[in-house]
Amino acid sequence: MTETPFRVGVLGAGDIAQAAHFPAARKSQEVELYAICDAADDLRERMVTVHQPTTSFSDYDKMLGDENVDAVVVAVADQFHVPLAIRALDAGKHVLVEKPMGVAVEEAEELVAAQKRNDRILLVGHEKRYDPGIAFAHDFIKEEIGELIGLKHWYCDSTYRYKVTDTIRPLIEHSAAPRRPAGDPKANRQRYNVLGHGGHLLDTARYLGGPIAALRARLSRKADSYCWFIDAEYENGRMGQFDLTLAVRMDWWEGFQVYGGQGSVIGKVHNPWYLKAADVQAFSVKDEMFHQPIGADANVFRLQLEDLAQAARTGATPRGATALDGLASVRGMVALARSVDSGDWVRLADVEGAV
């Protein structure tokens, strides 16, 4: 641990905090898991015993009032992300808010405004940007392959995912009295899938190809699965094709192909809980060689926290998804939903309302 660690308080002690944020902070040499905050006494006390933060809170405002907390990780239900992240920003804290940043365009815009008003760093939990393979692809596309011709990106969850991930992730503890949003977020499975997975697809496609101007989507519901085929128009005129399928009867299937005037990049992305870098192969006309990174640190959740710490301390531009990136992702998900309803192209700049 560095002499002056970046102290993080995690709000929410549920699934994503236990599987990602608690161990990521503990493994970092730059970040300290300073506080755990959860209103459920039983769960919070168990997490304190396991992860041993410096302190813990049942009251969020008390954690925000602790001057030792440099940043807050908002790791609660999607519907709570925006109001709780705004409270942290208004208290002078830097913020990492889980994806999706919000569930509606208007509230995501409010969070962007709060970030600007408070001049704090806000990152959104699109952790795939920290995958060393995807990061390499992003830089290679920008520097080596010239004018982009087009991009294909697919994200296909597997029916066997939980058989795999349950052997990798820690055993998740639950509270006898959890605090949940009103209603059942999973009742509308189509919307739940877009919020839970569509944001990953859209943010990675945007990270690699640039800002997306418009989407046209079709949805097929067969064999108890949801399959979106999506045409994309990027702001600079390049084209894209996306596939979002939940779930496929095969292994996890995620990847991309990017074509440029001076080269190309292909990538196979692994299930995120493997913490394994994407397999990427890039070709450049300049040297007529393939380039392939190997052996990189792929603890994306730790790298995400360290990016937040570095940006907050030095003013450096973060590699991760900013508030504006998070807003673009929300706009993309809303456009996707609207296009399925209308069968037509939907411009991201024109959308409003909830996913």
ZIKADA-V379567 format. One record per residue. SS is DSSP state (helix for helix, strand for strand, loop for the rest). PHI is phi in degrees with one decimal (999 if undefined). PSI is psi in whole degrees, 0 to 359 (NA if undefined). Layout:
{{SS,PHI,PSI} {SS,PHI,PSI}}
This chain:
{{loop,999,136} {loop,-65.4,163} {loop,-63.4,324} {loop,-122.5,82} {loop,-66.4,156} {strand,-84.8,115} {strand,-91.4,125} {strand,-115.7,137} {strand,-110.1,129} {strand,-101.4,122} {strand,-93.5,116} {loop,103.6,128} {loop,-117.1,31} {loop,-88.1,207} {helix,-54.4,302} {helix,-67.8,327} {helix,-66.5,316} {helix,-68.2,319} {helix,-82.1,333} {helix,-122.7,298} {helix,-75.1,319} {helix,-61.7,306} {helix,-65.4,328} {helix,-63.5,315} {helix,-65.7,321} {helix,-69.0,331} {helix,-83.7,346} {loop,-78.0,145} {loop,-91.6,356} {loop,-113.4,338} {strand,-115.9,139} {strand,-112.5,131} {strand,-74.7,90} {strand,-81.8,319} {strand,-144.3,147} {strand,-119.4,131} {strand,-125.8,124} {loop,-157.1,139} {loop,-73.6,341} {loop,-83.9,107} {helix,-59.5,319} {helix,-63.8,315} {helix,-71.4,316} {helix,-59.6,316} {helix,-64.6,323} {helix,-66.4,319} {helix,-68.5,325} {helix,-63.2,319} {helix,-62.4,319} {helix,-75.9,312} {helix,-100.1,347} {loop,52.8,57} {loop,-68.6,168} {loop,-64.1,322} {strand,-151.3,174} {strand,-147.1,160} {strand,-141.3,144} {loop,-97.4,343} {loop,-110.8,119} {helix,-62.2,318} {helix,-61.5,327} {helix,-68.6,323} {helix,-65.9,319} {helix,-65.0,333} {loop,-82.2,354} {loop,-81.0,115} {loop,-67.6,346} {loop,-78.7,343} {loop,-78.4,115} {loop,-82.8,324} {strand,-149.0,155} {strand,-118.3,133} {strand,-97.6,117} {strand,-92.4,103} {loop,-125.5,58} {loop,-122.5,187} {loop,-59.3,148} {helix,-50.9,319} {helix,-66.3,343} {helix,-98.2,353} {helix,-56.3,307} {helix,-66.0,306} {helix,-61.6,324} {helix,-75.8,327} {helix,-68.8,321} {helix,-63.0,319} {helix,-61.4,321} {helix,-67.0,317} {helix,-62.3,316} {helix,-64.8,336} {loop,-85.8,3} {loop,87.9,14} {loop,-95.5,149} {strand,-76.2,159} {strand,-138.3,137} {strand,-114.9,114} {strand,-108.6,134} {loop,-61.6,156} {loop,-83.4,153} {loop,-70.7,150} {loop,-57.5,324} {loop,-155.8,177} {loop,-111.6,1} {strand,-148.2,152} {helix,-61.4,314} {helix,-62.6,318} {helix,-72.6,327} {helix,-64.5,323} {helix,-65.3,324} {helix,-63.0,322} {helix,-69.8,321} {helix,-59.9,316} {helix,-63.6,321} {helix,-66.0,322} {helix,-64.4,317} {helix,-67.5,318} {helix,-61.9,322} {helix,-95.1,352} {loop,52.4,48} {loop,-113.4,160} {loop,-79.8,131} {strand,-128.7,122} {strand,-114.4,149} {strand,-108.7,141} {loop,-72.6,49} {loop,-88.6,76} {helix,-68.7,347} {helix,-64.4,340} {helix,-63.8,340} {helix,-93.7,356} {loop,-62.1,121} {helix,-59.8,328} {helix,-67.5,315} {helix,-67.2,321} {helix,-62.9,319} {helix,-61.9,315} {helix,-60.1,316} {helix,-57.1,312} {helix,-69.3,322} {helix,-65.7,318} {helix,-60.2,317} {helix,-68.5,324} {helix,-104.7,338} {loop,-120.4,327} {loop,-98.9,7} {loop,71.6,207} {loop,-63.1,130} {strand,-76.5,137} {strand,-93.7,314} {strand,-175.1,169} {strand,-141.2,136} {strand,-117.3,138} {strand,-144.9,134} {strand,-132.7,146} {strand,-141.4,104} {strand,-125.9,106} {strand,-68.3,153} {strand,-107.0,143} {loop,-63.8,341} {loop,-99.0,9} {helix,-57.6,315} {helix,-71.4,333} {helix,-62.2,327} {helix,-81.7,308} {helix,-70.1,331} {loop,-66.0,339} {loop,-85.8,346} {loop,-102.4,313} {loop,-75.4,156} {loop,-65.4,159} {loop,-66.1,121} {loop,-81.9,128} {loop,-90.7,149} {loop,-128.9,157} {loop,-92.1,151} {loop,-74.6,343} {loop,-139.6,69} {loop,-71.8,153} {loop,-95.7,117} {loop,-122.5,157} {loop,-68.3,162} {loop,-62.9,143} {loop,76.4,192} {loop,-117.4,105} {loop,-57.8,337} {loop,-89.6,359} {loop,-63.1,318} {loop,-93.6,90} {helix,-64.0,326} {helix,-62.1,311} {helix,-65.7,318} {helix,-60.3,320} {helix,-68.1,321} {helix,-63.6,314} {helix,-65.9,320} {helix,-80.3,331} {helix,-126.3,327} {helix,-60.7,326} {helix,-63.3,323} {helix,-62.7,312} {helix,-59.4,311} {helix,-67.9,321} {helix,-68.7,319} {helix,-65.6,318} {helix,-61.9,323} {helix,-73.2,321} {helix,-61.8,321} {helix,-84.6,322} {helix,-106.2,347} {loop,102.9,178} {loop,-58.2,139} {strand,-97.8,131} {strand,-90.7,318} {strand,-153.4,154} {strand,-130.9,148} {strand,-132.7,120} {strand,-125.2,145} {strand,-122.8,144} {strand,-121.7,128} {strand,-114.1,131} {strand,-117.4,99} {strand,-134.0,149} {loop,52.2,40} {loop,60.2,31} {strand,-127.3,160} {strand,-114.9,127} {strand,-132.1,111} {strand,-100.6,126} {strand,-107.0,127} {strand,-129.2,128} {strand,-93.9,140} {strand,-127.5,142} {strand,-116.3,119} {strand,-83.0,160} {loop,-62.9,334} {loop,-92.0,8} {loop,96.9,348} {loop,-68.7,161} {strand,-110.0,157} {strand,-143.0,155} {strand,-132.6,128} {strand,-123.5,150} {strand,-130.5,119} {strand,-120.6,110} {strand,-129.0,130} {strand,-137.6,100} {strand,-131.3,163} {strand,-98.8,149} {loop,-89.5,69} {loop,-169.0,188} {loop,-72.0,165} {loop,-49.4,132} {strand,-133.4,101} {strand,-139.3,138} {strand,178.5,187} {strand,-156.7,157} {strand,-133.6,129} {strand,-126.3,128} {strand,-111.5,132} {strand,-132.6,168} {loop,-67.0,339} {loop,-124.9,20} {strand,162.2,191} {strand,-156.9,162} {strand,-139.3,132} {strand,-124.5,148} {strand,-148.1,143} {strand,-114.5,120} {strand,-101.3,135} {loop,-91.2,161} {loop,-49.3,129} {helix,-59.8,335} {helix,-77.2,351} {helix,-70.3,337} {loop,52.5,45} {loop,-119.6,133} {loop,-63.6,145} {loop,-59.8,144} {strand,-82.1,113} {strand,-124.1,136} {strand,-129.0,121} {strand,-118.2,137} {strand,-117.9,134} {strand,-120.5,131} {loop,-65.7,332} {loop,-54.8,313} {loop,-115.9,3} {loop,51.1,44} {strand,-129.7,153} {strand,-90.1,144} {strand,-124.0,131} {loop,-143.4,113} {loop,-77.2,145} {loop,-141.4,161} {loop,71.4,21} {loop,-86.0,155} {loop,-68.2,120} {loop,-121.0,26} {loop,-79.6,83} {helix,-62.7,328} {helix,-72.7,324} {helix,-70.4,316} {helix,-60.3,326} {helix,-63.2,313} {helix,-65.6,321} {helix,-70.1,328} {helix,-64.4,317} {helix,-60.1,315} {helix,-62.1,315} {helix,-65.2,316} {helix,-64.3,320} {helix,-67.6,324} {helix,-83.8,326} {helix,-112.0,346} {loop,80.4,8} {loop,-66.1,152} {loop,-72.2,124} {loop,-70.9,150} {loop,-76.5,333} {loop,-74.5,182} {strand,-76.2,122} {strand,-85.3,181} {helix,-58.8,319} {helix,-67.1,324} {helix,-64.6,319} {helix,-62.8,320} {helix,-62.7,318} {helix,-61.4,322} {helix,-65.0,317} {helix,-62.9,316} {helix,-60.1,321} {helix,-64.3,318} {helix,-66.8,321} {helix,-65.8,317} {helix,-61.4,320} {helix,-58.7,312} {helix,-63.9,318} {helix,-67.0,324} {helix,-68.1,322} {helix,-59.6,321} {helix,-69.3,320} {helix,-93.0,335} {loop,76.2,11} {loop,-125.5,174} {loop,-66.4,142} {strand,-130.4,126} {strand,-82.9,134} {helix,-62.8,326} {helix,-67.7,343} {helix,-96.6,350} {loop,-80.6,155} {loop,-148.8,170} {loop,86.8,191} {strand,-95.6,160} {loop,-62.8,NA}}
